[in-house]
Amino acid sequence: MRNYSGRTLDTYRMWARKFQGFVKSKAPGDLGPGDVKAFLTDLAVREGVAASTQNQAFNALLFFFRHVLGREFGQLDGVVRAKRRPYVPVVLSRKEVEAVLGFLDPPFRLAAELLYGCGLRLSECLELRMHCFNLDALLLTVHDGKGQKDRTVPLPERSLPAIESQMAAVRARHEGDLAAGYSGVFLPRRFEKKSPGAATEFIWQWFFPATKLTTVPKTGEKRRYHLHDSQVQAAVKRAAAEAGLLKRVTPHTFRHTFASHLLLAGYDLPTIQKLLGHASIKTTMIYLQTVPSLTIKEAKSPLDLEAG
């Protein structure tokens, strides 16, 4: 009803289950602020979760109380807060990026090129549809990114031949699907109702389609989903190992590397923030830790500095 993403729904459902287990399935009418306070404190003290995880749990329970139980749990004084640990993203050198790409087969290589070349989140990459690409202008539009925000990023010209080849493969598969009488791709629920015929239109097909069709249990329809996250994650992990990298490399590492390399190239933080789709520039500032400092190391008096 509130158009939250499926990932948010899954996360909130998970925390509701954990909370239910913690309070031993206490009746919803008997739940109160004390239960929430005890649960959040337990996460920090006994489970030792990160601050971001504790905040995620808080937001899930806030939603549960406000929109499911229909009441507020008010101020939660005295909750033990999880400690924020200093976080430095793992980034790759350009040589390491090329090494990993060299051990990736299609379509995973192209997915990794877009993760690095456009600074995409993995979900944003896999949820690309054919209409997201403007090849003439070399622009990619990311629809419904984190926070349901759209943004436009430059496409890497080097990837253009691979993109065109992938589009041709998707078109051939789509024509085969139509001939077999399939029901189309999965669409956002609100758009499915507004334009039910869009599911079989080429422009709405996934750029990285799954190899197998999915059967919808209630209707028996044959629909196509996009590649699963785990497939790309496994391919990247395997490629990094084959390349001999001694870093923990995940698909998200390419996004970190995108930001770090732009900083090294002289791009300013607001520009990188916009390209990454960050709501706050404070999030973008973590990449300042990934580039070498250009400041003078030796302490000097300002009287000894040359006049500019």
C-alpha positions as CSV (number, residue, x, y, z in Angstrom):
1,M,0.0,0.0,0.0
2,R,2.9,2.4,0.7
3,N,4.9,1.3,-2.3
4,Y,7.9,0.2,-0.2
5,S,10.4,-1.9,-2.1
6,G,10.3,-5.7,-1.8
7,R,13.6,-5.6,0.0
8,T,12.3,-3.3,2.7
9,L,9.3,-5.5,3.1
10,D,11.5,-8.6,3.6
11,T,13.7,-6.7,6.1
12,Y,10.8,-5.4,8.1
13,R,9.2,-8.9,8.2
14,M,12.5,-10.4,9.4
15,W,12.8,-8.0,12.3
16,A,9.1,-8.5,13.2
17,R,9.8,-12.2,13.5
18,K,13.0,-11.7,15.6
19,F,11.0,-9.3,17.9
20,Q,8.2,-11.9,18.1
21,G,10.8,-14.5,19.2
22,F,12.4,-12.2,21.7
23,V,9.1,-11.4,23.4
24,K,8.0,-15.1,23.3
25,S,5.0,-14.3,21.1
26,K,3.4,-11.9,23.6
27,A,0.0,-10.7,22.5
28,P,0.3,-7.6,20.3
29,G,-2.0,-5.7,22.6
30,D,0.4,-6.2,25.5
31,L,3.5,-5.0,23.7
32,G,5.0,-1.7,24.8
33,P,8.0,0.5,24.8
34,G,9.8,-1.6,27.4
35,D,9.7,-4.6,25.0
36,V,11.3,-2.5,22.2
37,K,13.9,-1.0,24.5
38,A,14.9,-4.5,25.8
39,F,15.1,-5.9,22.3
40,L,17.2,-3.1,20.9
41,T,19.5,-3.3,24.0
42,D,19.9,-7.0,23.6
43,L,20.9,-6.5,20.0
44,A,23.7,-4.2,21.1
45,V,24.9,-6.0,24.2
46,R,24.4,-9.7,23.6
47,E,24.5,-9.9,19.8
48,G,27.0,-7.1,19.3
49,V,25.3,-5.8,16.1
50,A,26.6,-2.7,14.2
51,A,24.9,0.6,14.8
52,S,23.3,0.5,11.3
53,T,21.8,-2.9,12.1
54,Q,20.3,-1.6,15.3
55,N,18.9,1.4,13.5
56,Q,17.4,-0.8,10.9
57,A,15.6,-2.9,13.6
58,F,14.4,0.4,15.3
59,N,12.9,1.6,12.0
60,A,11.2,-1.8,11.4
61,L,9.6,-1.8,14.8
62,L,8.6,1.9,14.5
63,F,6.7,0.9,11.3
64,F,5.2,-2.1,13.0
65,F,3.9,-0.2,16.0
66,R,2.7,2.9,14.0
67,H,1.1,1.2,10.9
68,V,0.2,-2.3,12.2
69,L,-0.6,-1.8,15.8
70,G,-1.8,1.8,15.3
71,R,0.1,3.4,18.2
72,E,3.4,5.1,19.0
73,F,5.9,3.7,21.4
74,G,7.2,7.1,22.2
75,Q,10.7,8.0,23.5
76,L,13.0,5.1,24.2
77,D,15.3,6.5,26.9
78,G,18.1,4.3,28.2
79,V,18.6,2.0,25.2
80,V,22.2,0.8,24.9
81,R,23.4,2.1,21.6
82,A,25.5,-0.1,19.4
83,K,29.0,1.4,18.8
84,R,29.7,2.9,15.4
85,R,32.9,1.3,14.1
86,P,35.2,3.2,11.8
87,Y,34.5,1.9,8.3
88,V,36.9,2.1,5.4
89,P,35.5,0.7,2.1
90,V,37.5,-1.9,0.2
91,V,38.5,-0.4,-3.2
92,L,40.4,-1.9,-6.1
93,S,43.1,-0.4,-8.2
94,R,42.5,-0.1,-11.9
95,K,44.8,-3.1,-12.5
96,E,42.8,-5.2,-10.0
97,V,39.5,-4.2,-11.6
98,E,40.8,-5.3,-15.0
99,A,42.0,-8.6,-13.5
100,V,38.6,-9.4,-12.0
101,L,36.8,-8.5,-15.2
102,G,39.2,-10.8,-17.1
103,F,37.9,-13.8,-15.2
104,L,34.2,-13.0,-15.7
105,D,32.1,-14.6,-18.4
106,P,29.0,-13.0,-20.0
107,P,26.7,-11.7,-18.8
108,F,28.5,-11.3,-15.5
109,R,31.4,-9.3,-17.0
110,L,29.0,-6.7,-18.4
111,A,27.2,-6.5,-15.0
112,A,30.5,-5.8,-13.3
113,E,31.4,-3.2,-15.9
114,L,28.2,-1.4,-15.2
115,L,28.7,-1.7,-11.4
116,Y,32.1,-0.1,-11.7
117,G,31.6,2.1,-14.7
118,C,28.3,3.6,-13.5
119,G,28.6,3.3,-9.7
120,L,25.5,1.1,-9.4
121,R,24.2,-0.9,-6.5
122,L,23.8,-4.5,-7.4
123,S,20.0,-4.3,-7.2
124,E,20.0,-1.3,-9.5
125,C,22.1,-3.1,-12.0
126,L,20.0,-6.3,-12.1
127,E,16.7,-4.3,-12.2
128,L,17.7,-2.4,-15.3
129,R,15.2,-2.6,-18.2
130,M,15.7,-2.0,-21.9
131,H,14.2,1.5,-21.7
132,C,16.8,2.6,-19.2
133,F,19.5,2.9,-21.9
134,N,20.1,6.0,-24.0
135,L,22.9,4.7,-26.3
136,D,23.0,7.9,-28.5
137,A,23.7,10.1,-25.5
138,L,25.6,7.4,-23.6
139,L,23.4,7.9,-20.6
140,L,21.8,5.3,-18.2
141,T,18.7,6.2,-16.1
142,V,18.4,4.4,-12.8
143,H,14.7,4.2,-11.9
144,D,13.5,3.6,-8.4
145,G,16.9,3.4,-6.8
146,K,17.3,3.5,-3.0
147,G,14.7,5.7,-1.6
148,Q,12.7,5.3,-4.8
149,K,14.7,8.0,-6.5
150,D,15.7,8.3,-10.1
151,R,19.1,9.4,-11.4
152,T,21.0,9.6,-14.6
153,V,24.7,8.5,-14.9
154,P,27.1,8.3,-17.9
155,L,27.5,5.0,-19.7
156,P,31.1,3.8,-20.3
157,E,31.7,4.1,-24.0
158,R,34.0,1.0,-23.8
159,S,31.0,-1.1,-22.8
160,L,28.9,-0.1,-25.7
161,P,29.6,-3.1,-27.9
162,A,28.8,-5.5,-25.0
163,I,25.6,-3.6,-24.2
164,E,24.4,-3.8,-27.9
165,S,25.3,-7.5,-27.9
166,Q,23.3,-8.1,-24.7
167,M,20.3,-6.1,-26.1
168,A,20.3,-8.3,-29.2
169,A,20.4,-11.5,-27.0
170,V,17.5,-10.2,-25.0
171,R,15.5,-9.4,-28.1
172,A,16.0,-12.9,-29.5
173,R,15.0,-14.5,-26.1
174,H,12.0,-12.2,-25.9
175,E,10.8,-13.1,-29.4
176,G,11.1,-16.8,-28.4
177,D,9.1,-16.1,-25.2
178,L,6.3,-14.4,-27.1
179,A,6.1,-17.3,-29.6
180,A,5.8,-19.7,-26.6
181,G,2.9,-17.6,-25.2
182,Y,4.5,-16.4,-22.0
183,S,2.9,-13.7,-19.8
184,G,5.8,-11.3,-19.8
185,V,8.2,-9.9,-17.2
186,F,7.4,-9.0,-13.6
187,L,6.4,-5.4,-13.3
188,P,5.9,-3.1,-10.3
189,R,2.4,-3.9,-9.0
190,R,1.0,-0.4,-9.4
191,F,2.3,-0.2,-13.0
192,E,1.0,-3.7,-13.8
193,K,-2.6,-2.5,-13.0
194,K,-2.1,0.7,-14.9
195,S,-0.6,-0.9,-18.0
196,P,-1.1,-4.7,-18.0
197,G,0.1,-5.0,-21.6
198,A,3.5,-3.6,-20.8
199,A,4.7,-6.9,-19.4
200,T,5.2,-8.3,-22.9
201,E,6.6,-5.1,-24.5
202,F,10.3,-5.2,-25.4
203,I,11.2,-1.9,-23.7
204,W,10.1,-3.4,-20.3
205,Q,12.2,-6.5,-20.6
206,W,15.0,-7.0,-18.1
207,F,18.5,-6.2,-19.4
208,F,19.8,-9.1,-17.4
209,P,17.0,-11.7,-17.7
210,A,17.0,-14.9,-15.7
211,T,17.7,-18.0,-17.8
212,K,14.5,-19.8,-16.6
213,L,10.9,-18.7,-16.5
214,T,9.1,-18.5,-13.2
215,T,5.6,-20.0,-12.7
216,V,3.2,-17.8,-10.7
217,P,1.5,-20.1,-8.2
218,K,-1.9,-18.4,-8.1
219,T,-2.4,-18.0,-11.9
220,G,0.0,-20.5,-13.4
221,E,1.4,-17.8,-15.6
222,K,5.0,-18.1,-17.0
223,R,6.9,-14.9,-16.2
224,R,10.5,-14.0,-16.4
225,Y,12.6,-12.5,-13.6
226,H,16.0,-11.0,-13.7
227,L,19.3,-12.6,-12.7
228,H,19.5,-13.3,-9.0
229,D,21.8,-11.4,-6.7
230,S,23.5,-14.6,-5.6
231,Q,24.6,-15.5,-9.1
232,V,26.5,-12.2,-9.6
233,Q,27.9,-12.4,-6.1
234,A,29.2,-16.0,-6.7
235,A,30.7,-15.0,-10.1
236,V,32.5,-12.0,-8.7
237,K,33.9,-13.9,-5.7
238,R,35.1,-16.7,-7.9
239,A,36.7,-14.2,-10.4
240,A,38.5,-12.4,-7.6
241,A,39.9,-15.6,-6.3
242,E,41.1,-16.7,-9.8
243,A,42.7,-13.3,-10.3
244,G,44.7,-13.9,-7.1
245,L,43.4,-10.8,-5.2
246,L,44.0,-10.7,-1.5
247,K,41.0,-8.4,-0.9
248,R,37.4,-9.3,0.0
249,V,35.7,-8.5,-3.3
250,T,31.9,-8.3,-3.7
251,P,29.8,-6.7,-6.4
252,H,29.4,-3.6,-4.1
253,T,33.2,-3.2,-4.1
254,F,32.9,-2.0,-7.7
255,R,30.6,0.8,-6.5
256,H,33.1,1.8,-3.8
257,T,35.9,1.7,-6.4
258,F,33.9,3.9,-8.8
259,A,33.6,6.6,-6.1
260,S,37.3,6.4,-5.1
261,H,38.6,6.5,-8.6
262,L,36.5,9.6,-9.4
263,L,37.9,11.3,-6.3
264,L,41.4,10.5,-7.5
265,A,40.5,11.9,-10.9
266,G,39.6,15.3,-9.2
267,Y,35.8,15.1,-9.1
268,D,34.2,17.0,-6.3
269,L,32.1,15.3,-3.5
270,P,28.8,16.8,-4.5
271,T,29.2,15.5,-8.1
272,I,30.0,12.0,-6.8
273,Q,27.2,12.2,-4.3
274,K,24.8,12.9,-7.2
275,L,26.1,10.0,-9.3
276,L,25.9,7.6,-6.4
277,G,22.4,8.7,-5.4
278,H,23.4,9.4,-1.8
279,A,20.8,11.3,0.2
280,S,23.5,12.9,2.4
281,I,27.0,14.0,1.5
282,K,28.2,12.6,4.8
283,T,27.7,9.1,3.2
284,T,29.9,10.1,0.3
285,M,32.6,11.4,2.6
286,I,33.7,7.9,3.6
287,Y,35.5,7.7,0.3
288,L,37.9,10.4,1.4
289,Q,39.5,7.6,3.5
290,T,40.2,5.6,0.4
291,V,42.5,8.1,-1.4
292,P,46.0,9.1,-0.4
293,S,46.2,12.4,1.5
294,L,47.7,15.2,-0.5
295,T,48.4,17.4,2.5
296,I,51.9,18.2,3.7
297,K,52.9,15.7,6.4
298,E,55.5,17.8,8.3
299,A,54.1,20.3,10.7
300,K,55.1,23.8,9.7
301,S,54.4,27.3,11.0
302,P,52.2,29.3,8.7
303,L,55.0,32.0,8.8
304,D,57.2,29.5,6.9
305,L,54.6,28.8,4.2
306,E,55.1,30.4,0.8
307,A,52.6,33.2,0.0
308,G,50.0,32.1,-2.6
